[in-house]
Amino acid sequence: MVDNRPGAGGSIGVGHAARQPPDGQTLLIGKQATHAANTALYRNLRYDPLSDFAPVHGLIETSPVLGVHPGLPARTLKEFVEIAHRQPGAIRYGSAGMGSGGHLVGEQFQQATGVRLTHVPYKGMSQVVADLLGGHVDAAFDPPTTLLQPMLAGQIRPLAYLGQERLATLPDVPTAREAGLPAIEGSTWTVIYTSAGTPPEIVARLADVIAEAMKTPEMRQNTEKFGGRLMQGLRGEPLNAFVRRELVKWQSIVRKSGVTLE
């Protein structure tokens, strides 16, 4: 049974999952937002992402692409940074809202490059794409799923992919590392969790089942089709270390940005 409990950036549903018995019967799809960024964004979370949950298996990692309106005179990532340095605050980037993945990647970008951009929050990515196409904002940092078709049509110019390897769907777009800015590499991710205190043998059995499901051609094809990467084999202590690193990373980015939400 799927129990969707939206609200507060996913925190309401996660808070409910944190109160479930440690028997392996409740699984949670935790994200970079719910188990990292939200701990610094929201002042009164009703859960602790480390002590209330047991990570079971990594699922999918997705990195954003930086897309700009063709009217912006930047054809490379380097030129984009140069313009932003010359004209602080002049470049407007849209996101799906305060504290969204696109917003926080933009904050990470500014901290890594020393530029100042103007954030324009919307109430969803469809509005961002519409205004980016219309030239009302200049840029967006978002997963390829939302920007791919306009990019392929030449309506949005892709400058860089912020993942470690080039996208098969955008093979001519360099990575941030190839463009000389490895510090802006970033990703959003999903990890399967269960309740803290669940017996290790149950966690291991759950991880085995998930690992087998991830080997299917359909899972790989659908993930890669939308610009994602399967986090195959990420379980046990390597997964625990991953979620701890990500927690520290995104807490630092959020706190440096000064952004807080109620």
HELIX and SHEET records of a PDB file:
HELIX    1   1 ALA A    8  GLY A   10  5                                   3    
HELIX    2   2 SER A   11  ALA A   17  1                                   7    
HELIX    3   3 ALA A   33  ALA A   37  3                                   5    
HELIX    4   4 ASN A   38  LEU A   41  1                                   4    
HELIX    5   5 LEU A   77  ARG A   86  1                                  10    
HELIX    6   6 GLY A  101  THR A  113  1                                  13    
HELIX    7   7 MET A  125  LEU A  133  1                                   9    
HELIX    8   8 PRO A  144  LEU A  152  1                                   9    
HELIX    9   9 PRO A  182  ILE A  184  5                                   3    
HELIX   10  10 PRO A  200  ALA A  213  1                                  14    
HELIX   11  11 PRO A  217  LYS A  225  1                                   9    
HELIX   12  12 GLY A  236  SER A  257  1                                  22    
SHEET    1   A 4 LEU A  28  LYS A  31  0                                        
SHEET    2   A 4 THR A 188  SER A 195 -1                                        
SHEET    3   A 4 PHE A  53  THR A  62 -1                                        
SHEET    4   A 4 GLY A 228  LEU A 230 -1                                        
SHEET    1   B 5 THR A 118  PRO A 121  0                                        
SHEET    2   B 5 ARG A  92  SER A  95  1                                        
SHEET    3   B 5 ALA A 139  ASP A 142  1                                        
SHEET    4   B 5 VAL A  65  VAL A  68 -1                                        
SHEET    5   B 5 ARG A 157  TYR A 161 -1                                        
END                                                                             
